[in-house]
Amino acid sequence: MKYYIIAGEASGDLYGSRLITEIKSLDKNAEIRFWGGDKMILSGGTNVKHISELAFMGFYEVIKNLDKIFSNISFCKKDILAFNPDKIIYIDYPGFNLRICDWAKKKGFNNYFYISPQIWAWKEGRIKKIKRSVDKLYVIFPFEKKYYNEKHNMDTFYFGHPLIEAISSHKINNSFLSENNIPNNKPVIAFLPGSRTQEIKTMLPIFLSIISDYPNYNFVIAGVNNVDPKLYNLTAYSNLFIIYNKTYDLLTNSFAAIVTSGTASLECSLFKVPQLVCYKTSFVSFLIGKLFVKIRHISLVNIILEKDIIKELIQDDLNKKNLTYEFNKLCKEEKRLKIIQEYSKIYDLLSVKDTTKKIASSIFS
């Protein structure tokens, strides 16, 4: 069969790469065409657009790039028609993917949405489009299945969270620090500033502002290759390092982390790394978000556990003074133990055997 997969962000690239591998094991004649990143490219198939061309953060940033977004939508439609896939798989990236999904259903294509849109957080009106255009919807949190079923009378598929098996299969590299010329004489603090240009531009300078106050720690930036490397060309510190595309190795060796809101927060919890979650966007985007977002938390840890476990520094609260204060608290043993104890509950909630294999089987059947 022919499969067309659309992922627009780093997390989608990870999930997509594992899905491609499972699809190819089930369907020896699979022909796969996709929008994705380096991980999906390594898994095989034909890459149409790289995620580095696709990810925009915030309402204002999306508006500024509307011409490019609409151009991508138009190109995607033409590419789908030319490829004529048996099945289209959408991985998260809802603003773009739901547009294509709705169009594709009208054209008679079979639609599979993997990583359901988070309409429980905002834009609940999208449920109408989801119901009319999605053939199978795959959710990654237990509460989402209940939400769609009870509130919207819609059946979904829950096979666990794919991040669990991705992390479980990660091989520990005990030589990571020495291989990357990072001294092992100080605790490591991981900076995870995001995978999108706008995120890194906004968040990283604030993260870096505290380094000079902590000479007894080594700070390591988790860099990504899908952005301009000049974004990381910042003031040098003797205890600041950068590694690329080795986030899991970094977290395995980290004492604590400062993280941009998103999948990274969940990754830290699964590696049992105490964290601070931060988020800042343009003033206009923040105001619009305040009007429409319906949830109290931005950290996936807090959302899943439905309580304040991880400190969140949002918008104006994210500054050097507050970051320093919260970082000092995070490094205290009592605080760290409390956070790590709560992390174990997340694993129990999200762990299901053979998550991606079950999703691939459901799509293939």
VEXDREN-2710 file (C-alpha; in Angstrom, 1 decimal):
% VEXDREN-2710
k/r/px/py/pz
1/MET/0.0/0.0/0.0
2/LYS/0.9/3.6/-0.4
3/TYR/1.2/5.8/2.8
4/TYR/1.4/9.6/3.0
5/ILE/2.6/10.8/6.5
6/ILE/2.6/14.5/7.6
7/ALA/4.6/15.5/10.7
8/GLY/5.5/19.1/11.3
9/GLU/7.5/19.1/14.5
10/ALA/10.4/17.3/16.3
11/SER/8.2/15.1/18.4
12/GLY/6.2/14.1/15.4
13/ASP/9.5/13.2/13.6
14/LEU/10.3/10.9/16.5
15/TYR/6.9/9.2/16.5
16/GLY/6.8/9.1/12.7
17/SER/10.2/7.4/12.4
18/ARG/9.0/4.6/14.7
19/LEU/5.7/4.3/12.9
20/ILE/7.4/4.0/9.5
21/THR/9.6/1.2/10.9
22/GLU/6.5/-0.7/12.1
23/ILE/4.5/-0.1/8.9
24/LYS/7.4/-1.5/6.8
25/SER/7.6/-4.6/9.0
26/LEU/3.8/-5.2/8.5
27/ASP/3.6/-4.2/4.8
28/LYS/6.6/-5.4/2.8
29/ASN/5.4/-3.5/-0.2
30/ALA/4.8/-0.3/1.6
31/GLU/5.5/2.9/-0.4
32/ILE/5.9/5.8/2.0
33/ARG/6.0/9.5/1.2
34/PHE/6.2/12.0/4.1
35/TRP/6.7/15.4/5.6
36/GLY/9.2/15.0/8.5
37/GLY/12.7/15.3/9.8
38/ASP/16.0/13.5/10.1
39/LYS/14.6/10.6/12.1
40/MET/11.9/9.8/9.6
41/ILE/14.4/10.1/6.7
42/LEU/16.6/7.5/8.4
43/SER/13.6/5.2/8.7
44/GLY/13.1/5.2/5.0
45/GLY/10.7/6.6/2.4
46/THR/10.6/9.8/0.4
47/ASN/10.9/13.1/2.2
48/VAL/8.8/15.9/0.7
49/LYS/9.3/18.7/3.2
50/HIS/11.6/18.9/6.2
51/ILE/10.2/20.0/9.6
52/SER/12.7/22.9/9.6
53/GLU/10.5/24.6/7.0
54/LEU/7.3/24.0/8.9
55/ALA/7.3/24.9/12.6
56/PHE/6.0/28.3/13.8
57/MET/5.4/29.2/17.4
58/GLY/2.6/31.5/18.6
59/PHE/-0.4/33.2/17.0
60/TYR/1.5/36.3/15.8
61/GLU/4.3/34.2/14.3
62/VAL/1.8/32.1/12.4
63/ILE/0.1/35.3/11.0
64/LYS/3.5/36.6/9.9
65/ASN/4.1/33.4/7.9
66/LEU/0.7/32.9/6.5
67/ASP/1.9/33.1/2.9
68/LYS/4.4/30.3/3.5
69/ILE/1.8/28.2/5.3
70/PHE/-0.8/28.6/2.6
71/SER/1.8/27.8/0.0
72/ASN/2.7/24.6/1.9
73/ILE/-1.0/23.6/2.1
74/SER/-1.5/24.1/-1.6
75/PHE/1.6/22.1/-2.4
76/CYS/0.6/19.3/0.0
77/LYS/-2.8/18.9/-1.7
78/LYS/-1.2/18.7/-5.1
79/ASP/1.4/16.2/-3.9
80/ILE/-1.2/14.0/-2.3
81/LEU/-3.3/13.9/-5.5
82/ALA/-0.2/13.0/-7.5
83/PHE/0.9/10.3/-5.1
84/ASN/-2.7/9.0/-4.6
85/PRO/-2.0/7.2/-1.3
86/ASP/-4.2/4.4/0.1
87/LYS/-3.9/6.0/3.6
88/ILE/-2.9/9.4/4.9
89/ILE/-1.5/9.6/8.4
90/TYR/-1.4/12.9/10.3
91/ILE/0.9/13.2/13.3
92/ASP/-0.1/16.1/15.6
93/TYR/0.6/19.5/13.9
94/PRO/-3.2/20.2/14.0
95/GLY/-3.4/23.6/12.5
96/PHE/-2.0/22.4/9.2
97/ASN/-3.1/18.7/9.4
98/LEU/-6.7/19.3/10.1
99/ARG/-7.0/21.5/7.0
100/ILE/-5.5/18.8/4.8
101/CYS/-7.5/16.1/6.6
102/ASP/-10.8/17.8/5.9
103/TRP/-9.9/18.4/2.3
104/ALA/-8.6/14.8/1.8
105/LYS/-11.8/13.3/3.2
106/LYS/-13.9/15.2/0.6
107/LYS/-11.5/13.8/-2.0
108/GLY/-12.2/10.3/-0.8
109/PHE/-9.0/9.5/1.0
110/ASN/-8.7/7.4/4.2
111/ASN/-7.5/9.6/7.2
112/TYR/-5.7/8.4/10.3
113/PHE/-4.9/11.0/12.9
114/TYR/-2.0/9.9/15.2
115/ILE/-1.5/12.2/18.3
116/SER/-5.0/13.7/18.5
117/PRO/-5.4/17.5/18.5
118/GLN/-5.5/18.9/22.1
119/ILE/-9.0/20.3/21.8
120/TRP/-9.5/19.7/25.5
121/ALA/-7.0/22.6/26.0
122/TRP/-8.3/25.0/23.3
123/LYS/-10.2/25.2/20.0
124/GLU/-12.8/22.7/21.1
125/GLY/-14.8/23.7/18.0
126/ARG/-12.4/21.6/16.0
127/ILE/-14.4/18.5/17.1
128/LYS/-16.8/19.0/14.2
129/LYS/-14.0/18.8/11.6
130/ILE/-12.4/15.8/13.4
131/LYS/-15.7/13.9/13.4
132/ARG/-16.4/14.4/9.8
133/SER/-12.9/13.9/8.4
134/VAL/-11.0/11.4/10.6
135/ASP/-11.5/7.7/10.1
136/LYS/-9.4/6.6/13.1
137/LEU/-8.2/8.9/15.9
138/TYR/-5.3/7.8/18.1
139/VAL/-4.9/9.5/21.5
140/ILE/-1.8/9.3/23.7
141/PHE/-3.3/10.1/27.2
142/PRO/-5.9/8.0/29.0
143/PHE/-8.0/11.1/29.9
144/GLU/-8.2/12.0/26.2
145/LYS/-10.1/8.7/25.4
146/LYS/-12.5/9.5/28.2
147/TYR/-12.9/13.1/27.0
148/TYR/-13.7/12.2/23.4
149/ASN/-16.0/9.4/24.3
150/GLU/-18.0/11.0/27.1
151/LYS/-18.1/14.7/26.0
152/HIS/-18.2/14.2/22.2
153/ASN/-19.5/10.6/21.8
154/MET/-16.6/9.7/19.6
155/ASP/-14.6/6.4/19.7
156/THR/-10.8/6.7/19.8
157/PHE/-7.9/4.3/20.1
158/TYR/-5.5/4.4/23.0
159/PHE/-2.5/2.2/23.0
160/GLY/-0.3/4.1/25.4
161/HIS/2.1/6.9/24.8
162/PRO/4.8/6.3/22.2
163/LEU/7.4/8.2/24.1
164/ILE/7.5/5.5/26.7
165/GLU/8.8/2.9/24.3
166/ALA/11.1/5.4/22.6
167/ILE/12.8/6.1/25.9
168/SER/12.7/2.5/27.1
169/SER/14.6/1.5/24.0
170/HIS/17.3/4.1/24.5
171/LYS/20.7/2.6/25.2
172/ILE/22.6/4.3/28.0
173/ASN/25.9/5.8/27.0
174/ASN/28.2/5.9/30.0
175/SER/30.8/7.7/28.0
176/PHE/28.6/10.5/26.9
177/LEU/30.2/13.3/28.9
178/SER/33.8/12.4/28.0
179/GLU/32.9/11.9/24.3
180/ASN/31.5/15.4/24.2
181/ASN/34.4/17.0/26.2
182/ILE/32.1/17.8/29.1
183/PRO/33.9/17.6/32.5
184/ASN/32.3/15.2/34.9
185/ASN/33.5/17.1/38.0
186/LYS/30.3/19.1/38.3
187/PRO/26.5/18.4/38.2
188/VAL/25.0/18.8/34.7
189/ILE/22.1/21.2/34.1
190/ALA/20.3/20.6/30.8
191/PHE/18.9/23.5/28.8
192/LEU/16.1/22.3/26.5
193/PRO/15.1/25.5/24.7
194/GLY/12.9/23.9/22.0
195/SER/13.3/22.8/18.4
196/ARG/11.8/25.8/16.6
197/THR/13.7/28.9/15.7
198/GLN/11.4/31.3/17.5
199/GLU/11.4/29.2/20.7
200/ILE/15.2/29.2/20.8
201/LYS/15.5/32.9/20.0
202/THR/13.1/33.7/22.9
203/MET/14.0/31.2/25.5
204/LEU/17.7/30.5/25.3
205/PRO/19.0/34.0/26.2
206/ILE/16.9/33.9/29.4
207/PHE/18.2/30.5/30.3
208/LEU/21.8/31.6/29.8
209/SER/21.3/34.7/32.0
210/ILE/21.7/32.6/35.2
211/ILE/25.0/30.8/34.2
212/SER/27.4/33.3/35.7
213/ASP/25.8/32.9/39.1
214/TYR/26.5/29.1/39.2
215/PRO/30.1/28.2/38.6
216/ASN/29.7/24.9/40.4
217/TYR/27.4/23.5/37.7
218/ASN/28.0/22.6/34.0
219/PHE/25.3/23.8/31.7
220/VAL/24.6/21.9/28.5
221/ILE/22.3/23.1/25.7
222/ALA/20.4/20.4/23.8
223/GLY/20.8/21.6/20.3
224/VAL/19.0/20.5/17.2
225/ASN/20.2/20.4/13.6
226/ASN/17.0/21.7/11.9
227/VAL/17.6/25.3/12.9
228/ASP/20.3/27.8/11.9
229/PRO/23.4/27.0/14.1
230/LYS/24.0/30.7/14.6
231/LEU/21.1/30.7/17.1
232/TYR/23.5/29.0/19.5
233/ASN/26.4/31.4/18.9
234/LEU/26.0/33.2/22.1
235/THR/28.4/34.5/24.8
236/ALA/30.9/31.9/25.8
237/TYR/31.1/30.6/29.4
238/SER/33.7/28.2/30.7
239/ASN/30.9/26.0/32.1
240/LEU/28.6/26.1/29.0
241/PHE/28.5/23.4/26.4
242/ILE/26.3/22.4/23.5
243/ILE/25.5/19.0/22.1
244/TYR/23.3/18.2/19.0
245/ASN/20.6/15.6/18.7
246/LYS/21.6/13.7/21.8
247/THR/19.0/14.9/24.2
248/TYR/18.3/11.5/25.8
249/ASP/22.0/11.0/26.5
250/LEU/22.1/14.4/28.1
251/LEU/19.1/13.8/30.3
252/THR/20.5/10.5/31.4
253/ASN/23.5/12.5/32.8
254/SER/21.6/15.5/34.1
255/PHE/21.0/16.7/37.7
256/ALA/18.2/19.1/36.7
257/ALA/16.7/20.7/33.6
258/ILE/15.3/24.0/32.4
259/VAL/12.8/23.3/29.7
260/THR/10.6/25.0/27.1
261/SER/7.1/23.8/27.5
262/GLY/6.2/20.8/25.2
263/THR/7.2/17.1/24.9
264/ALA/10.5/17.9/26.6
265/SER/8.7/18.2/29.9
266/LEU/7.4/14.7/29.6
267/GLU/10.8/13.4/28.5
268/CYS/12.4/14.9/31.6
269/SER/9.8/13.1/33.8
270/LEU/10.5/9.8/32.2
271/PHE/14.2/10.2/32.7
272/LYS/13.5/11.3/36.3
273/VAL/15.2/14.7/35.9
274/PRO/13.7/17.5/38.1
275/GLN/12.8/20.4/35.9
276/LEU/11.5/24.0/35.6
277/VAL/9.1/24.5/32.6
278/CYS/9.2/27.9/30.8
279/TYR/7.2/29.5/28.1
280/LYS/7.3/33.0/26.5
281/THR/5.9/34.2/23.2
282/SER/5.0/37.5/21.6
283/PHE/2.7/39.8/23.6
284/VAL/-0.1/39.5/21.0
285/SER/0.2/35.7/20.9
286/PHE/0.1/35.6/24.7
287/LEU/-3.1/37.8/24.9
288/ILE/-4.9/35.6/22.4
289/GLY/-3.8/32.5/24.2
290/LYS/-5.2/33.8/27.5
291/LEU/-8.6/34.3/25.8
292/PHE/-8.9/30.8/24.4
293/VAL/-6.7/28.3/26.3
294/LYS/-8.9/26.5/28.9
295/ILE/-6.3/24.7/31.0
296/ARG/-4.4/25.8/34.1
297/HIS/-1.1/24.3/33.3
298/ILE/1.3/24.2/30.4
299/SER/3.6/21.4/31.6
300/LEU/2.5/17.9/30.5
301/VAL/3.6/16.6/33.9
302/ASN/1.1/18.9/35.7
303/ILE/-1.6/18.3/33.1
304/ILE/-1.4/14.5/33.4
305/LEU/-1.2/14.5/37.2
306/GLU/-3.7/17.3/37.5
307/LYS/-1.8/19.2/40.2
308/ASP/1.2/21.6/40.6
309/ILE/4.3/19.4/40.6
310/ILE/6.5/21.3/38.3
311/LYS/7.0/25.1/38.6
312/GLU/5.9/26.9/35.4
313/LEU/7.4/30.3/34.5
314/ILE/5.2/31.9/31.9
315/GLN/5.5/35.1/29.9
316/ASP/6.5/38.1/32.2
317/ASP/7.2/35.7/35.1
318/LEU/10.0/34.2/33.0
319/ASN/13.0/36.5/33.9
320/LYS/16.4/36.1/35.5
321/LYS/15.2/36.9/39.0
322/ASN/12.4/34.3/39.1
323/LEU/14.4/31.7/37.2
324/THR/17.2/32.0/39.7
325/TYR/14.9/31.8/42.7
326/GLU/13.1/28.7/41.3
327/PHE/16.3/27.1/40.2
328/ASN/17.7/27.4/43.8
329/LYS/14.6/25.6/45.1
330/LEU/14.8/22.9/42.4
331/CYS/18.4/22.0/43.5
332/LYS/17.4/21.2/47.1
333/GLU/17.2/17.6/47.9
334/GLU/13.7/17.6/49.5
335/LYS/12.2/19.3/46.4
336/ARG/14.0/16.9/44.0
337/LEU/12.8/13.8/45.8
338/LYS/9.2/15.0/45.8
339/ILE/9.2/15.6/42.1
340/ILE/10.9/12.3/41.3
341/GLN/8.3/10.4/43.4
342/GLU/5.5/12.0/41.4
343/TYR/7.2/11.1/38.1
344/SER/6.7/7.4/38.7
345/LYS/3.0/7.8/38.5
346/ILE/3.3/9.2/35.0
347/TYR/5.1/6.1/33.7
348/ASP/2.4/3.8/35.2
349/LEU/-0.4/5.9/33.5
350/LEU/1.2/6.0/30.1
351/SER/2.9/2.6/29.7
352/VAL/1.4/0.1/27.3
353/LYS/3.3/-2.7/25.6
354/ASP/4.0/-2.4/21.9
355/THR/2.4/1.0/21.5
356/THR/3.6/1.9/18.0
357/LYS/3.2/-1.7/16.7
358/LYS/-0.4/-1.6/17.8
359/ILE/-1.0/1.7/16.1
360/ALA/0.7/0.6/12.9
361/SER/-1.4/-2.6/12.9
362/SER/-4.6/-0.6/13.4
363/ILE/-3.7/1.6/10.4
364/PHE/-2.7/-1.3/8.2
365/SER/-5.8/-3.4/8.9
END
